Amino acid sequence: MNRLFIIGNGFDIAHGMPTKYSDFMEYLLSYEKKPLLIKGNFASHNSISPHDQAKRRFYDAISKYIPEQDLWCSFEESLGYLDYEQIQTANSCYFLDYGDDNWHDSANHDFQYMIGEDLSFASEIPHHFFEWIKSINTSVLPIVSSSVINKNCLFMNFNYTDMLEKAYAIPTTNILYIHGNALRGDNLILGHHDDALFLEKAIPAFTSAEEHGIYIESIVEDFRLQEAREIIKGYFKKTYKDTDSIIKHNQLFFNSLSTINEVLVLGHSLSAIDIGYFIEITKYVSPICIWYISYFTQDDLCKANYFVKTLGLQNYQLITFADIK
């Protein structure tokens, strides 16, 4: 095999599949009315199924402290935009002064507990993503000629769907699902890529506490605030995509790329989160390898030019899907 395809979400979208992050939002907000059986007849009923209730709770939780304009546009990156000051402010009512008339023993832990509850959605992200991907119809028609995409090519697929197998009859053995395949039952990998968010001093002390009715003599040393910061850092670590570890886990794939002399990057956002994978690919493909990088909008074109400079590519072409059909 001498041709490698790197497939991003834009490829699925180009096939008419609803795989945008905004589609994920609509999935979370969608629900079906449960029928109510009355004397042998079905009547309309407005109650929501437990499954749909769980989706809505997750939506409310994840959009509470992350700006929605970021969340449903760049979901993975936005997981690193959690407003850790706001989450402490919102739960400040649980941070009682030690001399407060309402003090009770559980007040030693209430503040931290409530922050942990607010951030519990982090462990649910893969599940809801998995359920959403499974709900998408992947039986679509190909838009690229079989002379271009065929079983003689190798694929690194950043998508979670099985569309390549269904639309192009690509053998599963030719595809590395770098972040997992939902239809195969894999654990799906997604997240931000800012490890600085969970380092030792990543979360500053809650110095605006007094503005929210909290008064203690030494705000930095109070163990409740220290524990709260560790819980918040735990969230950032849980939602972190460790690309270095993923590369190491798939090192045999990268080692196998020495015969590749064509790389086609189709529908990939070229975000900084995934740049490590591309850097690794450049280490192993043929020195005369030519890169074809697709773009759709003017913004995509700017990203592609920056991507080329970042990787130091000399032999490349910027293309549209129309150029390869």
TADABEL-V737188 format. One record per residue. PHI is phi in whole degrees, -180 to 180 (999 if undefined). PSI is psi in radians with two decimals (* if undefined). BURIAL is b if it has 24 or more other C-alpha atoms within 12 Angstrom, else e. Layout:
[[PHI | PSI | BURIAL] [PHI | PSI | BURIAL]]
//
This chain:
[[999 | 2.28 | e] [-124 | 0.12 | b] [-125 | 2.16 | b] [-113 | 2.24 | b] [-103 | 2.32 | b] [-112 | 1.97 | b] [-105 | 2.20 | b] [-114 | 3.14 | b] [-63 | -0.49 | b] [-60 | -0.45 | b] [-69 | -0.81 | b] [-63 | -0.74 | b] [-62 | -0.70 | b] [-63 | -0.38 | b] [-91 | 0.17 | b] [83 | 0.25 | e] [-88 | 2.40 | b] [-82 | 1.29 | b] [-116 | 0.33 | b] [-74 | 2.77 | b] [-63 | -0.52 | b] [-66 | -0.51 | e] [-70 | -0.61 | e] [-63 | -0.72 | b] [-60 | -0.80 | b] [-64 | -0.63 | e] [-62 | -0.76 | b] [-66 | -0.53 | b] [-92 | -0.16 | e] [-81 | 2.61 | e] [-156 | 2.78 | e] [-113 | 2.45 | e] [-74 | 2.36 | e] [-84 | 2.28 | e] [-72 | 2.56 | e] [-113 | 2.13 | e] [-81 | 2.09 | e] [-128 | 1.87 | e] [52 | 0.85 | e] [83 | -0.11 | e] [-116 | 2.61 | e] [-92 | 2.24 | e] [-119 | 2.67 | e] [-63 | 2.45 | e] [-141 | 2.42 | e] [-92 | 0.03 | e] [-69 | 2.63 | e] [-105 | 2.47 | e] [-64 | 2.72 | e] [-56 | -0.63 | e] [-63 | -0.79 | e] [-72 | -0.57 | b] [-63 | -0.70 | e] [-65 | -0.67 | b] [-62 | -0.77 | b] [-68 | -0.68 | b] [-63 | -0.71 | e] [-64 | -0.77 | b] [-59 | -0.82 | b] [-62 | -0.69 | e] [-71 | -0.76 | b] [-75 | -0.44 | b] [-94 | 0.05 | b] [-73 | -0.69 | e] [-122 | 0.10 | b] [-118 | 2.22 | b] [-57 | 2.21 | e] [-66 | -0.51 | b] [-65 | -0.43 | e] [-89 | -0.73 | e] [-57 | -0.83 | b] [-96 | 0.20 | b] [-112 | -0.83 | e] [-135 | 1.31 | b] [-54 | -0.89 | b] [-64 | -0.86 | b] [-60 | -0.67 | b] [-66 | -0.36 | b] [-62 | -0.38 | b] [-89 | -0.02 | b] [-97 | 0.17 | b] [-51 | 2.30 | b] [-84 | 1.60 | b] [-72 | -0.38 | b] [-72 | -0.74 | b] [-65 | -0.70 | e] [-67 | -0.57 | b] [-73 | -0.67 | b] [-62 | -0.78 | b] [-63 | -0.47 | e] [-106 | 0.24 | b] [-64 | -0.40 | b] [-65 | -0.30 | b] [-93 | -0.02 | b] [-100 | 1.60 | b] [-90 | 2.52 | b] [-67 | 2.53 | b] [-61 | -0.38 | e] [-99 | 0.15 | e] [-64 | 2.46 | e] [-61 | -0.43 | e] [-95 | 0.23 | e] [-63 | 2.43 | e] [-147 | 2.88 | e] [-59 | -0.63 | e] [-68 | -0.25 | e] [-64 | -0.26 | b] [-68 | -0.31 | e] [-131 | -0.19 | b] [-59 | -0.79 | b] [-60 | -0.86 | b] [-66 | -0.72 | b] [-61 | -0.78 | b] [-67 | -0.63 | b] [-65 | -0.74 | b] [-61 | -0.70 | b] [-64 | -0.74 | e] [-63 | -0.50 | b] [-100 | 0.08 | b] [-66 | -0.29 | b] [-61 | -0.39 | b] [-57 | -0.69 | b] [-74 | -0.22 | b] [-94 | -0.17 | b] [-58 | -0.91 | b] [-59 | -0.65 | b] [-63 | -0.88 | b] [-68 | -0.61 | b] [-64 | -0.76 | b] [-60 | -0.84 | b] [-65 | -0.66 | b] [-65 | -0.85 | b] [-60 | -0.70 | b] [-63 | -0.45 | b] [-81 | -0.16 | e] [-86 | 2.31 | b] [-77 | 2.04 | e] [-102 | 0.12 | b] [-84 | 1.44 | e] [-121 | 2.89 | b] [-88 | 2.56 | e] [-68 | 2.62 | b] [-118 | -0.10 | b] [-115 | 2.41 | b] [-60 | 2.57 | e] [-68 | -0.25 | e] [-74 | -0.31 | e] [-100 | -0.94 | e] [-107 | 2.05 | b] [-156 | -3.12 | b] [-72 | -0.08 | b] [-92 | 0.09 | e] [-107 | 2.80 | b] [-108 | 2.60 | b] [-135 | 2.37 | b] [-111 | 1.98 | b] [-107 | 2.07 | b] [-86 | -0.13 | b] [-86 | 2.86 | b] [-104 | 0.02 | b] [-94 | 2.96 | b] [-104 | 0.46 | b] [-60 | -0.64 | b] [-59 | -0.73 | b] [-67 | -0.73 | b] [-77 | -0.83 | e] [-83 | -0.53 | b] [-119 | 0.02 | b] [55 | 0.67 | e] [-80 | 2.25 | b] [-62 | 2.45 | e] [-58 | -0.54 | b] [-67 | -0.27 | e] [-91 | -0.04 | b] [-120 | 2.21 | b] [-99 | 1.96 | b] [-85 | 1.60 | b] [-62 | -0.47 | b] [-119 | 0.26 | b] [100 | 2.80 | b] [-124 | 2.08 | b] [-64 | -0.72 | b] [-69 | -0.30 | b] [-93 | -0.11 | e] [84 | 0.29 | e] [-70 | 2.76 | e] [-75 | 2.16 | e] [-84 | 2.40 | b] [-108 | 2.19 | b] [-157 | 2.69 | b] [162 | 3.10 | b] [-81 | 3.11 | b] [-134 | 0.67 | b] [-116 | 1.57 | b] [-70 | -0.25 | b] [-63 | -0.38 | e] [-70 | -0.33 | b] [-123 | 0.37 | b] [-78 | 3.10 | e] [-52 | -0.84 | e] [-115 | 0.58 | e] [-67 | -0.70 | e] [-102 | 2.01 | b] [-69 | 2.83 | e] [-61 | 2.62 | b] [-76 | 1.30 | b] [-75 | -0.21 | e] [-94 | 0.31 | e] [-58 | -0.76 | b] [-64 | -0.48 | e] [-66 | -0.35 | e] [-112 | 0.42 | e] [85 | 0.19 | e] [-100 | 2.24 | b] [-132 | 2.10 | e] [-142 | 2.72 | b] [-69 | -0.71 | e] [-129 | 1.54 | e] [-65 | -0.54 | e] [-71 | -0.61 | e] [-89 | -0.21 | e] [-62 | 2.19 | b] [-64 | -0.47 | e] [-66 | -0.69 | b] [-71 | -0.65 | b] [-62 | -0.78 | b] [-67 | -0.64 | b] [-62 | -0.73 | b] [-64 | -0.66 | b] [-67 | -0.63 | b] [-65 | -0.74 | b] [-66 | -0.74 | b] [-64 | -0.59 | b] [-63 | -0.65 | b] [-61 | -0.85 | b] [-63 | -0.58 | b] [-72 | -0.67 | b] [-67 | -0.56 | b] [-98 | 0.32 | b] [-93 | 2.34 | b] [-96 | 1.93 | b] [-88 | 1.49 | b] [-67 | -0.53 | b] [-62 | -0.76 | e] [-67 | -0.65 | e] [-65 | -0.71 | b] [-62 | -0.81 | b] [-61 | -0.70 | e] [-65 | -0.50 | e] [-111 | 0.49 | e] [-61 | -0.57 | e] [-62 | -0.63 | e] [-64 | -0.86 | b] [-63 | -0.66 | b] [-64 | -0.40 | e] [-85 | 0.06 | e] [-92 | 0.19 | b] [-65 | -0.41 | b] [-90 | -0.06 | e] [-76 | 2.14 | b] [-120 | 0.05 | b] [-138 | 2.22 | b] [-121 | 2.17 | b] [-114 | 2.02 | b] [-99 | 1.90 | b] [-118 | 2.07 | b] [71 | 0.36 | b] [-94 | 2.48 | b] [-74 | -0.27 | b] [58 | 0.62 | b] [-74 | 2.76 | b] [-63 | -0.46 | b] [-56 | -0.68 | b] [-102 | 0.08 | b] [-61 | -0.51 | b] [-60 | -0.63 | b] [-64 | -0.75 | b] [-68 | -0.68 | b] [-60 | -0.72 | b] [-64 | -0.69 | b] [-62 | -0.73 | b] [-62 | -0.39 | b] [-72 | -0.41 | e] [-117 | -0.42 | b] [-71 | 2.88 | b] [-56 | 2.49 | e] [-60 | -0.42 | e] [-97 | 0.23 | e] [-61 | 2.39 | b] [-106 | 2.39 | b] [-105 | 2.32 | b] [-114 | 2.08 | b] [-120 | 2.11 | b] [-85 | 2.64 | b] [-142 | 2.76 | b] [-122 | -0.81 | b] [-111 | 3.01 | e] [-64 | -0.62 | e] [-64 | -0.70 | e] [-61 | -0.69 | b] [-64 | -0.70 | e] [-64 | -0.74 | e] [-63 | -0.71 | b] [-63 | -0.74 | b] [-64 | -0.70 | b] [-66 | -0.69 | e] [-60 | -0.80 | b] [-60 | -0.76 | b] [-67 | -0.70 | e] [-62 | -0.72 | e] [-84 | -0.21 | b] [70 | 0.57 | e] [-73 | 2.38 | b] [-108 | -0.60 | e] [-109 | 1.65 | e] [-153 | 2.84 | b] [-139 | 2.40 | b] [-95 | 2.18 | b] [-130 | 2.92 | b] [-112 | 2.96 | b] [-62 | -0.56 | b] [-61 | -0.46 | e] [-74 | -0.30 | e] [-116 | -0.01 | e] [-75 | * | e]]
//
